[in-house]
Amino acid sequence: MRNCAWLAAFLVISALSTFSQGTDEWGALDKSLQSAKSIHPKNGFVPDESTAIKIGEAVAVAQYGKEMISQEEPFRARLQGDLWTVKGTLHPQGAFGGTAVIQLNRSDGRIVFMTHQE
């Protein structure tokens, strides 16, 4: 009986110690990332037109709404230096207003500029 009490006490102390260290999945991931080496793709994180368009549309929808942005499809992208410019299409029937314009960095994917032209 005495051994069971010691075992129970040990298990409770071990459990409390584990929880107090914050070893949830995010804490473990944070610790893992501190020692990990990040990749740096040769052609950047936004290597092609298709990727640029997907990112541009995603941030435009988040900012201006799916209803508005879906009316500006298809989106086009052009690369100048290390900067992608992504633009929507202004359709004659939807000539009210303009289109979304998003610029993003090819190397790291940062959004450099975003507007909705009127």
Backbone hydrogen bonds in HBPLUS format (Angstrom, degrees):
<---DONOR---> <-ACCEPTOR-->    atom                        ^
c    i                          cat <-CA-CA->   ^        H-A-AA   ^      H-
h    n   atom  resd res      DA  || num        DHA   H-A  angle D-A-AA Bond
n    s   type  num  typ     dist DA aas  dist angle  dist       angle   num
A0005-ALA N   A0001-MET O   3.18 MM   4  6.54 151.1  2.27 147.1 154.1     1
A0006-TRP N   A0002-ARG O   3.15 MM   4  6.48 156.7  2.21 147.3 153.1     2
A0007-LEU N   A0003-ASN O   2.92 MM   4  6.12 157.6  1.98 147.9 154.4     3
A0008-ALA N   A0004-CYS O   2.89 MM   4  6.04 161.0  1.92 148.8 153.8     4
A0009-ALA N   A0005-ALA O   2.97 MM   4  6.14 160.6  2.01 146.4 151.8     5
A0010-PHE N   A0006-TRP O   2.91 MM   4  6.09 157.7  1.96 146.9 153.2     6
A0011-LEU N   A0007-LEU O   2.95 MM   4  6.20 160.1  1.99 150.9 155.7     7
A0012-VAL N   A0008-ALA O   3.01 MM   4  6.25 159.6  2.05 150.7 155.9     8
A0013-ILE N   A0009-ALA O   2.99 MM   4  6.18 164.6  2.02 151.6 155.7     9
A0014-SER N   A0010-PHE O   2.91 MM   4  6.07 159.4  1.95 149.4 155.6    10
A0015-ALA N   A0011-LEU O   2.95 MM   4  6.09 159.8  1.99 146.7 152.1    11
A0016-LEU N   A0012-VAL O   2.98 MM   4  6.18 164.2  2.01 151.1 155.2    12
A0017-SER N   A0013-ILE O   2.96 MM   4  6.08 155.6  2.03 146.7 153.6    13
A0018-THR N   A0014-SER O   3.03 MM   4  6.24 156.0  2.09 148.0 153.8    14
A0019-PHE N   A0015-ALA O   3.05 MM   4  6.32 165.9  2.07 155.7 158.5    15
A0020-SER N   A0016-LEU O   2.98 MM   4  6.04 153.1  2.06 146.6 153.9    16
A0021-GLN N   A0018-THR O   3.32 MM   3  5.50 145.6  2.45 100.0 109.3    17
A0022-GLY N   A0019-PHE O   3.24 MM   3  5.60 167.4  2.25 111.4 115.0    18
A0028-ALA N   A0024-ASP O   3.01 MM   4  6.27 162.2  2.05 158.4 163.3    19
A0029-LEU N   A0025-GLU O   3.01 MM   4  6.13 150.1  2.10 136.1 144.5    20
A0030-ASP N   A0026-TRP O   2.84 MM   4  6.06 162.2  1.87 151.8 156.1    21
A0031-LYS N   A0027-GLY O   3.09 MM   4  6.33 160.1  2.13 146.6 151.3    22
A0032-SER N   A0028-ALA O   2.98 MM   4  6.18 152.7  2.06 143.1 151.1    23
A0033-LEU N   A0029-LEU O   2.83 MM   4  6.08 155.8  1.89 156.5 162.8    24
A0034-GLN N   A0030-ASP O   3.17 MM   4  6.36 140.4  2.33 143.3 152.6    25
A0035-SER N   A0032-SER O   3.34 MM   3  5.84 143.6  2.48 107.1 115.0    26
A0036-ALA N   A0033-LEU O   3.19 MM   3  4.85 144.7  2.32  92.3 102.6    27
A0044-GLY N   A0041-PRO O   3.04 MM   3  4.95 163.4  2.06 109.3 111.9    28
A0045-PHE N   A0107-SER O   3.17 MM  62  5.54 157.5  2.22 108.9 115.2    29
A0046-VAL N   A0106-ARG O   3.06 MM  60  4.74 155.6  2.12 152.7 149.1    30
A0052-ALA N   A0048-ASP O   3.09 MM   4  6.38 163.5  2.12 153.8 158.8    31
A0053-ILE N   A0049-GLU O   2.92 MM   4  6.14 159.7  1.96 155.4 160.3    32
A0054-LYS N   A0050-SER O   3.08 MM   4  6.32 162.5  2.11 147.7 152.2    33
A0055-ILE N   A0051-THR O   3.05 MM   4  6.28 165.1  2.07 155.2 158.5    34
A0056-GLY N   A0052-ALA O   2.86 MM   4  5.98 166.9  1.87 151.4 156.0    35
A0057-GLU N   A0053-ILE O   2.83 MM   4  5.94 169.3  1.84 156.8 159.2    36
A0058-ALA N   A0054-LYS O   3.04 MM   4  6.10 158.5  2.09 141.4 147.8    37
A0059-VAL N   A0055-ILE O   3.04 MM   4  6.32 164.0  2.07 159.3 161.6    38
A0060-ALA N   A0056-GLY O   3.01 MM   4  6.11 152.1  2.08 145.0 153.6    39
A0061-VAL N   A0057-GLU O   2.86 MM   4  6.03 162.5  1.89 155.6 159.5    40
A0062-ALA N   A0058-ALA O   3.12 MM   4  6.31 157.2  2.17 141.6 148.0    41
A0063-GLN N   A0059-VAL O   3.06 MM   4  6.22 142.6  2.20 138.3 147.6    42
A0064-TYR N   A0060-ALA O   2.71 MM   4  5.72 174.2  1.71 162.7 164.8    43
A0065-GLY N   A0061-VAL O   2.88 MM   4  4.54 143.2  2.02 121.1 127.9    44
A0069-ILE N   A0065-GLY O   3.16 MM   4  6.34 176.3  2.16 158.1 159.1    45
A0070-SER N   A0066-LYS O   2.87 MM   4  5.75 157.5  1.92 150.5 155.7    46
A0071-GLN N   A0068-MET O   3.18 MM   3  5.56 142.7  2.33 105.5 115.5    47
A0072-GLU N   A0069-ILE O   2.96 MM   3  5.26 161.2  1.99 111.9 117.9    48
A0089-THR N   A0072-GLU O   2.68 MM  17  4.89 172.6  1.69 140.7 141.5    49
A0076-ARG N   A0087-LYS O   2.85 MM  11  5.44 159.2  1.89 157.3 163.6    50
A0087-LYS N   A0076-ARG O   2.88 MM  11  5.44 155.8  1.94 150.8 159.0    51
A0078-ARG N   A0085-THR O   2.95 MM   7  5.36 148.3  2.05 140.4 150.4    52
A0085-THR N   A0078-ARG O   2.89 MM   7  5.36 157.5  1.94 148.9 156.1    53
A0080-GLN N   A0083-LEU O   2.99 MM   3  5.41 166.8  2.00 147.1 150.8    54
A0083-LEU N   A0080-GLN O   3.07 MM   3  5.41 163.0  2.10 125.4 130.2    55
A0106-ARG N   A0082-ASP O   2.85 MM  24  5.26 173.5  1.85 146.0 148.1    56
A0084-TRP N   A0104-LEU O   2.86 MM  20  5.26 166.3  1.88 167.2 163.7    57
A0104-LEU N   A0084-TRP O   2.93 MM  20  5.26 151.3  2.01 142.2 151.6    58
A0086-VAL N   A0102-ILE O   2.73 MM  16  5.10 171.3  1.74 160.9 164.1    59
A0102-ILE N   A0086-VAL O   2.85 MM  16  5.10 162.2  1.89 149.6 155.6    60
A0088-GLY N   A0100-ALA O   3.18 MM  12  5.61 145.4  2.30 155.4 158.6    61
A0094-GLY N   A0091-HIS O   2.85 MM   3  5.14 140.6  2.00 108.4 121.0    62
A0117-GLN N   A0099-THR O   2.90 MM  18  5.41 142.3  2.05 159.1 147.2    63
A0101-VAL N   A0115-THR O   2.93 MM  14  5.46 160.6  1.97 153.6 153.0    64
A0115-THR N   A0101-VAL O   2.99 MM  14  5.46 152.5  2.06 152.0 160.0    65
A0103-GLN N   A0113-PHE O   2.80 MM  10  5.03 166.1  1.82 148.9 149.4    66
A0112-VAL N   A0103-GLN O   2.76 MM   9  5.43 151.9  1.84 141.2 149.7    67
A0113-PHE N   A0103-GLN O   3.30 MM  10  5.03 158.3  2.35 133.1 132.5    68
A0105-ASN N   A0110-ARG O   2.86 MM   5  5.23 155.7  1.91 149.3 156.7    69
A0109-GLY N   A0105-ASN O   2.79 MM   4  4.93 141.0  1.94 140.8 148.3    70
